[in-house]
Every structure is written in C-alpha cells, then in structure tokens.
C-alpha cells in the first residue's frame, strides 16, 4: 500500500467500485459500511442502512441473526460460504451467497465482520451453482415438515430432500443408492410402503399413512416420468402428521370416554355392543354384558357432598379397570350405572367376575363403603338385539336390588 494511501480511502474506493455487496458489521449486527454493490443488490442506499441492524434484511428474529454473526466471526472462516435468504427493499425475497470474515484490530481481537454477498440468478446454473428458484425450493423443503424422494425402476432411491426422511434424522441425499426395502427394512413386496411403490411403477398413484419409529407420514406416491412420458421410477412426498394424529386421537378419546371416570361413555359402549352383535351373529359365538348400579349414591351425595359422590364413582371405575381384560369394554352407562361387555364369556365366567367385583369392594377400606347391584345377560340366550340384552340385564339388576339386604349382591 502506498504510504500516502489511508486505509479509510482504500475502503471507500472498494465500497464504491466493487460489484459485490460489501458490508461491514459490528459484532452486535449493526451495519457500519455499505457498498454500491449492496445498494444494487438490496435496494437500500448507504444512508438508509448505515447504523441499522442487519435484521432489516433477514426474515428471522434479531437474536438468531446476532448469534449467527458472532458464530461466524469467532470461527473467522474466510473461505466458507453459504446461501441465505434476504429481503429486498421492495419486500421480495432474494437468495444470496455470502462469505464472512472477521476484522481484527491491532491487538488481534475481532472487532467486526466483513461480509461479501452475491445474488443468485438463472445464469448461475451454468457454473454449477444453484439457481435462485432451486435455492428457494430447497429452503422451503428444509423448513417444512415434508420430505421428497425419487426412485428408479428398481426402487433404488435416486434423491431425497427435506429435514428428515420418513421421520429419521437423515440429511438430503444421504439415502441415494439404497433401495426402499433396505431403508424400511421391509422385504415383503405386498407390505406398505413397498406395494404402493410397485403400484406407482405400474402407473397407479396412491396416498397412505406410514408409521415408522413413532412418526406418522402422510405419503403421496406418483409415477416418475421421463421427457417422453415413460415411467422411469417413483416420486414421493411425505408430510409429517405425527402431531396431527396425536390431536385426532386425543379428540377421539374425549368424544368416546367419560371425563370423570375415563371409562368408555354410553355412545362408545352402544357402538361396541352393536359391532359385537354383528360379529357374534357371523361367528356363532356367545358374549355377555353386566350392568352395575352403585348403591346409595344419592345418600352419599346428600351426606358427604357431590365431590365425595364423584370419588365414589371413580373408585368403582378403578375396580372395573383392574378386573377386566383388554378385550372387554368397561363403560359408564349413565349416572350411577356402569356396564361391562365381556367377549367370549359363558355363565360360569360371569358369576366369577361378579363375585370378584363385590369381594373387591367389600375389602376396600375407602370411605364411604361401596356396594353394587349387578345384573347380567348372555347372547343369544337372553336376546339377539342390544335392546333385548340390556332389558334382560336391567330387570335382573333391579330384581336383585330390591331383594338385597346388604347392598352387595352377586349376578344372576
């Protein structure tokens, strides 16, 4: 550098003559210098940007920008570059390839950052650099819970993009060369998702849900066609719907269960009973149902209050949960009445279950003491419709309730 050339004069010349967008930033992300190339790229003049935060150009929060700038400055990797999204003055989004290097003071400490930016355009594709449209598409894919992939005719993955492939922490392109069967560890050609990929090769699109590693993907498969329209593989798009499925399951649970006892509600019990009737009619097997009536619930409410009455209902529900099989259905039938649908039950098993319930309540040391009246019915002996079975069980329940002297009776 000539002795009579001051550094500030050289900097001013560079800012005026370079075609690149040169910025000098403080460590907290404030613009300290702005080149003519930056004005052409971003649309802002130096007067508009000097002293402003760089966040004015970025569609992200200021904290994240400052962390990025400080991280780059600390590393001071002058040769590293990356493509980021910036905002033009007119509000449009542009893709910029940026390089950053730390500016060091006399003591060697980094005091600022020099950033050089180049806008990406269609001409960039000729030298192997992504076009602006390609960069924007990649950004979109990487920021959404969506994955895309293509295969060849042998169902070998030829490309994949997105934040994770089918719920896995796998980056773009990492699965290239693997077959769909190898990745999913599925060798059965008739199983999902292999069968759907085979259908896509035959020209038939499909849409299905695929579960893997606790994730749920809504997958849409189409045949991938060449320039002449011939099928050359598959193209798939998967949207992560795990959270949506959880919400749907929660909504369904709330719609089919009693909020107080967490047992099935009346509607779910009746729907299940109707399904079991149809199944029993086809397979010619028997099943049974029990109706339970919590004795003296009104007396408990009047003497101890409704909270104590609610706790009594919950105690009975807990007993039902402990003593029924996973294939059976326990439900709050309404008010102080409960129901239990017993799959593949015979009269002997009904008697044992009724005895088990009453014994469990007798041994319960909770206050107040609980007892139940129980009525039962068996398909097809006591009826072939839901109404007939419920009426039979209800009549036996109230017959026992009237004749009971100790509030705890066994089933008929």
N, C-alpha and C positions, 0 to 999 in steps of 0.2 A: 504494500500500500504506500503510495507517495506520502512523504512527510507532511505535505500541506493539505492532505485529504482527511477530513474529520470523519469519524465513524457515523455520526448522525447524517452527514451529507451523503455518504455511501448508502445508508439505509433509505434515505429519501429517494435516491435515484432508483434503487431496487423496487421500492413500492410504486414508483411511477412507471417503470419500464417493463417489469416482468408481466407475462401473460397469466402466470399462476395467481391464485388467490392467496396472497400472503397476509397472515395475521400475526400480531404479537399480542400474547395474552399474559395477564398477571396470573399468579398461582390460584387466585380465587375466581378465575374465569372472566375477568373484565378485559375488554378489547382496548389495547394501548396503541396499536398501529394498524392501518387498514390500507391495502394496496389498491391500485386502479383495477387490477385483475379481480380482486374481491368485489369491487363495486359492479363490475360487469357480470360476475357470476351470481351474486346475491341480490343485486338491485339497489343496495343501500350505498349512500355516499359515506366518505370518511367522517364527515361532520355528523352524520346520523348514528354512526356506530362507535366511534371512539368514546370510551367512558361507559359504554353499555355492556351488559352481561351477554356472554355468548349464547345464553339460553334463548335469546331473541330469535336465534336461527334454528333452534332444535325443538322438535315436537316431543320433548320429555322434560321431566322436572329438573330444576336447577341443581338440586343435591346430587342427582345422578351425574350431571354434566361435570360438576366440580370434582367428584370422585374420579371420573374418567380422566380428566385433565391432570389431576395430581398424580394418578397412577402412571400415565404416560410420561410425565415429567420425571418422576422418580426412576423409571426404567431408562429413559433417555435413549430409546432405540431409534436412531435416525433413519435406519433403513427399513423399519417396519411400516406397513401401510394397511389401511382398512377402508372399506366402503361404508359410509354412513348416510343417513337421510337428513337433509337440511330444508329449511323453509325459505323460499324466495320472498321478496318484499310484497309481491302481488298475491301471496298466500299459497301459491303452488308449491309442490314438493319436488325437490331435485336430489339426485344421487351424486355424492361427491366422494372421490378417492382422496383421503387425507394422509399426510405424513407429519409427524410432530417430532420435535427435538427440543431438549431443554436448553435454555440460555443461561450460561454460568457467569457469575460475577468474578471479580478479582480473587476472591477467596475460594473459588471453585464451587461454591454453592449455587444451586439452581434458583434463579430469581424470576424466571418467566418461561414462556413456551413460544417457540416459533412454529407456526402451522402453515403448511403449504397444501392447498386444495386444488383439485382439477375436476371439473364437471364431467360426468359420463354422458356420452351421446351415442347415436346409432353408428357413427364412424368408428367408435372404439372397438366394435366387434371384429374389425379386420385385423387387429393386432392381438386378438385372443382375450381381450378384456370384455367382461360382461357389458351388455347394453343397459341403458337406463331402465328399459322395460323389464329386462331379466333381473336386474338388481331389485327393482320394486317388487316383482313377483316373489323372489326369494325372501325378501324382508317380510312380505305378507304371510308366507307359509311358515316362516320361523317364529312369528309372533302369534299365530293362531293354533288352537289345539287340533290341528289337522295334519295328516300325513298323506303323501302321494308316492306311488311306486309304479314301475313298469316291469314287465317280464317279456322274455322271448317265448317262442313256441314250446320250449321245454320247461316252461315255468321257472326259468332261471332269472333272478332279479337283475335287471339291467340299470336301474337307477332308483334312488329313494331320497325323498326330501322331507323336511319337517323337523319339529323339536324332538320327536321320538317316534320310532316305527312300531305301531301296534302296541303302545304302552311301554316300550322299552327305552332305556336311555341310550339310543343309538343315533349317531350323527348322520348327516346327509352323505350318501354314497357308501357308507360302511358295509352295507349288505350286498353290494354288487358282486355277482358271481355265485351267490348262494341260491339254492332253489327254495321255493315257498315251503316245500316239505321239510327241508333241512332247518329252516328258520323256525317253523311252527312245531317241529318235532312230531309231525303227523305223517305217517306212511300210508294211511288208508285213503285211497282215491275217492271214496264215497263220503268222506267226512268233511265238515266245514273247517277251513275255507278251500280245501283242495278241489272239492266238487264244483264250487262256484267258479274257480279259475278255469277249470276244464270247460264249463258251460260258456264262459267268455270266449275261449278259443274257438268254440263252435258258433260264435256269433250271438249268443244269448246274454244280455246284460242281467245283472242281479243286484239286489240290495238285501243285506242281512246284518244281524248283530253278531259280533265276535268277541268272546270273552277270553282274556289271556292275562295271567299274572295280576289278577284283581282289577284289571282295566276293562272297560267295555267300549268297543268301537262300533260306530255305525258305518258300515263299509258299502261302498257303491263300486261295482266292477263293470267294466265295459271292454269289448274287444279293442285292441290297439291296431290301427290300420296304417298301411304304408301309403305312399303317394298314389298308387294305382287303386287303392281301396281294398287291397288284400289284407287279411288278418296276419299280423306279424307278432302278436303277443297279447298281453293284457295291460290295462291301465286301471289302477285302483285309487280311490280316495277314501280315507278313513277319518271320521270325526270322533274325537274323544267325548263320549257321552256318559262317562262314569258318574259325574256329579248329578247329571240329569236323572239317571237311573236310580240313584240313591234318593233323590227328591220324590220320584214317582213311587218308589217302594214305601217311603215314609207316608206319602199321601194315601196310598192304598191301605197301609196298615191302619192309619187313623180312621179311614172310611169303613173298615171291616172289624174294628175292635172297640170294646167298651173302654172309655177313658179311665174309669175308676178302677176296674179290676184287671185290665189288659187281657181279658178273655175275648174270644170272638163275640161279636154282637148278634142281635136277633137276625138281621138280614144275612150275615155270613153263615149263621147256623142253618137257616132255612135253605139257602142256596146249596150248601154242602149236603144237607139231607136230601134235596131233590136229585142231586148228582148221584148220591149213593143209592137211591131208589132205582134210578136207571141202570146203574152198574149191577145191582143185585138182581134186577129183572133179567139182564142178559146172561149173567153167570150162574144164576140159580143158587145163590148163597144167602145166608141169613145175616142180619145185623140187629143191633138193639139200641135203644136210647133210654136214658134215665133222666127224669125231671127231679130237681131238688128244690125244696122250699125251706128257706131259713126261718125257723120257728121264732115267733115273738119279736120280729124286727120292729114292729110299731112300739112295743113295750120298751125295747132298748132305746129307740129314738126319744120316747116320751120321758124315760127315766134318766138317761145319760146324755141325751143330745144327738143331733144328726151326725156329728163328727164320729162319735162312738159307733153309730149305726153304719157309717161308711167303712170304718175299720173292721167291723164285723163282716161285712161283705167281702172285704179284701182278704180277711183270714180264711174264709170259706173258699175263695178263688185260689188262694195259695195251696190249700189242701188238694183241690181238684188238679192243679198243675202237677203236683208231686206224684199223684197216683193214677195218672192216665198215660197211655202210651203215645208215642209220637204220631202214630197213625190215627189215634182217636181225636175228637174235637170237643173241647170244653168251651162253653159259652154262657154268657149272662143272658138269660132268656127274657128277662124283664123284671124290674123292681127287685123283689126278694127271691125270684125264681132263677134257677140255673139249669142248664141242660148238658148232657154228656152223650155224644154219639160214639157208640162202640162198634168198631168194624170187626166183622167175623166173630161175633160174640154168641154164646149159647146161654141158656137159662142158668147153668151152673156158674159160669163166669160172672153173670150179672149179680147173682147172690153174693159171691165173694167180694166183688167191688163195693156193693152196698154195705156189707159188713165192715170192710176196710175203712170206708169213709166215716161211718158212725163211730168206730173204735178210735180213729184218729182224733175226732172231735171230742170224744169222751176223755182222751188223755191230754188234750190241750189245756194248759194251765192259764190261758189268757182270760182276761176279764172284759166282758161278761162271758159266762159259759155259753157255748153254742151247741145247738142241736138242729137236725134237719129231718124233714119228712121226704120220703123218696117213693117215686112211682116209676114203673118200667113198662116197656112194651117191646115186642120182638117181631121183626119182619120175617116171613109173611104171616105168622100165626095170628097176630093181633091187627093186621091191616096191611094193605098194599099201597096206600097213599100216605102222604105226610100228615094230612088231617086225621086220618083214622088212627095212625100210630100215636100222635100227640094226644088225642082224646082218650085213648086207652090208658096211656101213662098218667094223664091228668086225673082220671077217675080213680085210679089206684092210689095216687098220691093223696088225694083228699079223703079217700076212704081210710087210709092209714092215719091221716092227720086227726080225723075225728075219733078214731078208736085208740089213739095213742094216749098213754098215761104218763109217759116220762119224756115226751118231746123228741125222743130219738128212736126211730123205728128202722126196720130193715125193709128191703124191697120185697114186693110180692113174688 
